[in-house]
C-alpha cells in the first residue's frame, strides 16, 4: 500500500511540475511577443514628444513617429494630432518638434487625426 501512495504522490508531483513549466512557457511567450511589440512600437523619444505636444493649446491627442537613419540621426518626423486642422496648431507643433529634436522644419509633417 505504501508503494501505491508513493506512486500517486510521484504522479501528482509530475503533474504539478508540468503545469508550472507550462505556466513559465506561456509567460515567456507572452513577454516576448506582446511586451516587446509594445515597447518597439513607440520609442521613448516618441513618447516624450507625444506628451509635450499634446500639451500645446489646441493640439489635443497626438501620435508621433520619428524616423532615424542607421547612425541614429533623426531624418524625419510625422505627427498626427486632433487639432491639426488649425494652421496655428500645425505651426506650433512644427516649431516644437523642430526645437526639441534640432531638425529642420522641412523634415516634419503634421496631419490631422
C-alpha positions in Angstrom: 0.0 0.0 0.0 2.9 2.4 0.6 4.0 1.8 -2.9 0.7 2.9 -4.3 0.7 6.0 -2.1 4.2 6.9 -3.2 3.3 6.2 -6.9 0.3 8.6 -6.6 2.5 11.3 -5.0 5.0 10.9 -7.8 2.3 11.3 -10.4 0.9 14.4 -8.6 4.3 15.9 -8.4 4.9 15.3 -12.1 1.6 17.0 -12.9 2.4 20.0 -10.7 5.9 20.3 -12.2 4.4 20.0 -15.8 1.8 22.7 -15.0 4.5 25.0 -13.6 6.6 24.6 -16.7 3.6 25.3 -18.9 2.9 28.5 -17.0 6.5 29.6 -17.3 6.5 28.9 -21.1 3.2 30.9 -21.5 4.6 33.8 -19.5 7.8 33.8 -21.6 6.0 33.6 -24.9 3.7 36.5 -23.8 6.5 38.7 -22.8 8.5 38.0 -26.0 5.6 38.5 -28.4 3.5 41.1 -26.7 5.6 43.2 -24.4 8.4 43.6 -27.0 6.0 44.5 -29.7 4.6 47.3 -27.5 8.0 48.5 -26.5 9.2 48.8 -30.0 6.0 50.4 -31.3 6.8 53.7 -29.5 10.3 54.9 -28.6 11.0 56.9 -25.5 11.6 60.0 -27.7 8.2 59.5 -29.4 6.5 59.1 -26.1 8.1 62.3 -24.7 7.1 64.2 -27.8 3.5 62.9 -27.7 3.3 64.0 -24.1 4.6 67.5 -24.6 2.9 68.1 -28.0 -0.5 67.2 -26.5 0.0 70.0 -24.0 0.2 72.6 -26.8 -3.0 74.6 -26.9 -5.5 73.1 -29.4 -3.3 70.1 -30.3 -5.4 67.5 -28.5 -4.3 63.9 -28.6 -1.1 63.3 -30.6 0.8 60.4 -32.1 4.4 60.7 -33.2 6.7 58.7 -35.4 10.4 59.6 -35.5 12.4 58.2 -38.4 16.2 57.8 -37.9 19.0 56.6 -40.2 21.4 53.8 -39.4 23.5 56.1 -37.2 20.5 57.2 -35.1 20.3 60.7 -36.7 16.7 61.9 -36.9 15.8 62.3 -40.6 12.0 63.0 -40.4 9.1 63.2 -38.0 5.4 62.6 -38.6 2.9 64.0 -36.1 -0.8 63.1 -36.1 -2.9 65.4 -33.9 -6.5 66.0 -33.3 -6.1 69.8 -33.6 -4.0 69.7 -36.8 -6.9 71.2 -38.8 -5.8 74.6 -37.4 -2.9 76.2 -39.2 -1.8 77.8 -35.9 -1.7 74.4 -34.2 0.3 73.0 -37.1 2.8 75.8 -36.9 3.1 75.4 -33.1 3.6 71.6 -33.4 6.2 72.0 -36.2 8.1 74.6 -34.1 8.0 72.4 -31.0 9.3 69.3 -32.8 12.0 71.3 -34.7 13.2 72.8 -31.4 13.0 69.5 -29.4 14.9 67.4 -31.9 17.1 70.1 -33.5 15.9 69.3 -37.0 14.8 71.5 -39.9 11.1 72.2 -40.2 11.1 70.7 -43.7 11.7 67.2 -42.2 8.4 67.5 -40.1 4.9 66.6 -41.4 1.8 67.3 -39.3 -1.5 65.6 -40.2 -5.0 65.8 -38.6 -6.4 62.8 -36.8 
